[in-house]
Amino acid sequence: MTPATPAHPASAHPAPAHPDDAGLLAPGWTGSPAAAATADGAFLRALLDAEAALTRAQESLGLAPEGAGAAVTRAASGPYDVRSLAERARAGGNPVIPLVTDLTAATGDPFGPYVHRGATSQDIMDTATMLVAARALDPVLADLGRTERALAALAARHRDTPMAGRTLTQHAVPTAFGLKAAGWRSLVLDARDRTTAVRDALPAQLGGAAGTLAAFGAYGARDATALPAAYARELGLRASLLPWHTLRTPIADLAGCLAFSAGALGKLAADVLTLSRTEIAEVAEGGGGSSAMPHKANPVRATLIAAAARRAPQLAAVLYGCLVAEDERPAGAWHAEWEPLRDLLRLVGGAARDAAELAEGLRVRPDVMRANLDLTHGLIVSERLSAELSSLLGRARAKELLTELAPRTHTEGRPLAELLAEEDELRGVDLAALTDPARYTGSAGILTDRALERR
């Protein structure tokens, strides 16, 4: 189920990245929607949205006077100095403390005292993190959708395009490019489904100083447990059953879906990097280039995806480590989450964008695939020959014959079918058909069709 639309959707527009954090060393995510959605300005916007929503929620339950929510929301829409907040955050260990000071002053009398009332810094920081994650995941999901649609088209177009199946880096048996593309798409759909489930379950955080909601009761709430749900509705987030200050399932779920998505896209990238090597050249990206060698068309999109996939597991490991949080609110555990989670969102956001561009622009070369099938002079269908010849010659003789002829295909540079044709015992056998790799792709086409039925 998709979360409710936030009461103030205009506030969801991400702020531009600060010029000091332009992503010079991060071409994978620079300029991506994820970069904008996770910039310092975007985090600040989410913090302000969280504070304003809290006052509106309290007003809706009679815990703040009429007009307080609107006043705080107006004050939250104004400009705030990110750099000043960052510098002052050192004193208390998080940016919420100086922000509350500034927002209270901007709200003024008589509603300033209702800013942040009853909440703790972690309530606001966690909620803002969920808002940032939601805003960053929406374009990720859009790009995963672009990727899977492009891969579905490739799989359908090349359902019966034969190519070498490779295991442990070597030619194994023939397969079809359509099946390979369908496999890539299957992983992308897995990433989409996991990310969608996590996106739709992102919760607001509200527990007060130690997760008991006690302060809201002190301020007059007859049922303080109703406030977290009202707060979540204001933001378009889920209401959590319990405060999750030290129950970090939402963060762990984000870590899992993001690391999986990076790995799923990394599989696509790894195959493209291999298949686009000069000596293989079965696929090529739609762009790329080299600063020193004009003849090169580097697989840049796949390279950047591969880089993201290599970094993601370690970042996720930090977030999983933060599950070990002491007491009712921990020292250092939630603080340790902010940067690796932002890095993960950026990496996966950039990788999803690159994957969409890669899949939409991928050039497939069936003629090269066919030529590469012949590199082993027919030995790529030795599995089939072993089975077929065993029924004609007996298992022992078939094995003996293939063992004898296999090295001769290389030393003499002759096709296996030609050598087999010299054997009297195989006269009348259609050896050309028997050794044609295109006729030994098994159930690749059927499996591709089955995979493409998934939506």
Secondary structure, DSSP 4 states (H G I P E B T S, - for coil): -PPPPPS-GGGGSPPPPPGGG--TT-TTTTTSHHHHHTSHHHHHHHHHHHHHHHHHHHHHTTSS-TTHHHHHHHHHTS---HHHHHHHHHHHTSTHHHHHHHHHHHH-TTTGGGTTTT--HHHHHHHHHHHHHHHHHHHHHHHHHHHHHHHHHHHHHTTT-EEEEEETTEEEEEEEHHHHHHHHHHHHHHHHHHHHHHHHHPBP----TTSS-HHHHHTT-S-GGGHHHHHHHHHT-BPPSS--SS--HHHHHHHHHHHHHHHHHHHHHHHHHHHTSTTT-SEE-S----SS-TT----HHHHHHHHHHHHHHHHHHHHHHTT---SSS-SSTTGGGHHHHHHHHHHHHHHHHHHHHHHHH-EE-HHHHHHHHTTTTTGGGHHHHHHHHHHHH-HHHHHHHHHHHHHHHHHS---HHHHHHT-GGGTT--HHHHT-GGG--TTHHHHHHHHHT--
